[in-house]
Amino acid sequence: MAGLIFEKIYAWLRLPGEPPMTRFVADALAKSHWFDIRAARQDLGYHPKVSTLEGLARLAAWLHSHSQGGHGKK
């Protein structure tokens, strides 16, 4: 409903660009997204160098080091 309201307001007021929330964005945010690499493994012989858990741990560490209170902020 929020997406529809923003779309109508932007259209009615002829605001430039797209609204921050659309029906498409609301729908995408309401669903889980899973990505399966089985086909890449089977068809291409792909094997990730970093596991999902390790990648998430690295991301968390990077985000922490680059947060406002972190020392890595440049």
Secondary structure, 3 states (H helix, E strand, C coil): CHHHHHHHHHHHHCCCCCCCCCHHHHHHHCCCCCCCCHHHHHHHCCCCCCCHHHHHHHHHHHHHHCCCCCCCCC
